[in-house]
Amino acid sequence: MVIEKEIKNRLEKQMNLEHFEIKDFTGRHLNHKLNEGGFHLEAVIVSKEFEGKNLIDRHRLVYDSVGDLMKHEIHALSMKTLTPEEWEKK
C-alpha cells in the first residue's frame, strides 16, 4: 500500500520505529455521506520517542510527521501510540 510506505517514511524521519502497522478501513466508508475521499486508517506506532509524553503530545508528534497528508490523502487516522515497554505488556 503506497500510503502506508509514505506514512512510515515520514515517521522514520522524526523517530525510530520499534513497530509500525497500519490497517485500511476506507472500504467501510465509501457510501458514507460525509466521506469526501481520502483514506480511513488505523495505525499502531511503537517508539521510544513517546516515552514521557502524554497522549496528546504523542499524537501531535505523529500528526506533525504525517504533515500535509492529513489535508487530502488521509480523511481519518486512528492511532495507538505506545512506548516499547507498553507494547511488550500488550
C-alpha positions in Angstrom: 0.0 0.0 0.0 1.6 3.3 -1.1 0.1 5.4 1.7 1.5 3.0 4.3 5.0 3.4 2.9 4.7 7.2 2.7 3.5 7.4 6.3 6.2 5.1 7.5 8.9 7.1 5.7 7.7 10.4 7.2 7.5 8.9 10.7 11.0 7.5 10.4 12.4 10.9 9.6 11.2 12.1 13.0 11.6 8.9 15.2 13.0 5.4 15.4 10.1 3.0 15.0 10.1 -0.2 17.0 6.9 -1.4 15.4 4.6 0.0 12.8 1.4 -1.4 11.3 -1.5 0.2 9.5 -4.9 -1.1 8.5 -7.0 0.4 5.8 -10.7 0.7 6.6 -11.6 3.0 3.7 -13.9 0.5 2.1 -16.2 0.6 5.1 -16.8 4.3 4.4 -17.3 4.5 0.7 -21.1 5.1 0.9 -20.8 7.4 4.0 -22.4 10.8 3.2 -19.5 12.6 4.9 -16.8 10.7 3.1 -15.3 13.1 0.5 -12.4 10.9 -0.3 -9.2 10.0 1.4 -8.1 7.0 3.4 -9.6 5.9 6.7 -6.7 4.3 8.6 -5.9 2.7 11.9 -2.3 2.6 13.0 -0.2 1.1 15.8 3.0 3.0 16.3 5.7 2.0 18.8 8.6 4.2 19.5 10.9 5.3 22.3 10.2 8.9 21.3 6.8 8.5 23.1 8.4 7.9 26.5 7.5 10.7 28.9 4.9 12.1 26.6 1.2 12.2 27.2 -1.4 11.1 24.6 -1.9 14.5 23.1 1.9 15.1 22.7 2.3 11.6 21.1 -0.5 12.2 18.6 0.9 15.7 17.9 4.3 14.1 17.1 2.6 11.7 14.6 0.4 14.5 13.0 3.5 16.7 12.6 5.3 13.9 11.0 2.5 13.0 8.6 2.0 16.6 7.7 0.1 17.6 4.7 -1.2 14.0 4.0 -3.9 14.9 6.5 -5.2 17.6 4.2 -6.2 15.4 1.3 -4.9 11.8 1.2 -6.0 10.8 4.8 -9.5 11.5 5.8 -9.3 9.8 9.2 -6.4 8.4 11.2 -7.0 6.4 14.4 -3.8 5.5 16.2 -2.3 3.7 19.2 0.9 5.3 20.2 2.9 3.1 22.5 6.4 3.0 24.1 8.3 -0.3 23.6 7.6 -1.1 27.3 3.8 -0.5 26.8 3.9 -2.6 23.6 5.6 -5.5 25.5 2.9 -5.5 28.1 0.2 -5.9 25.5 
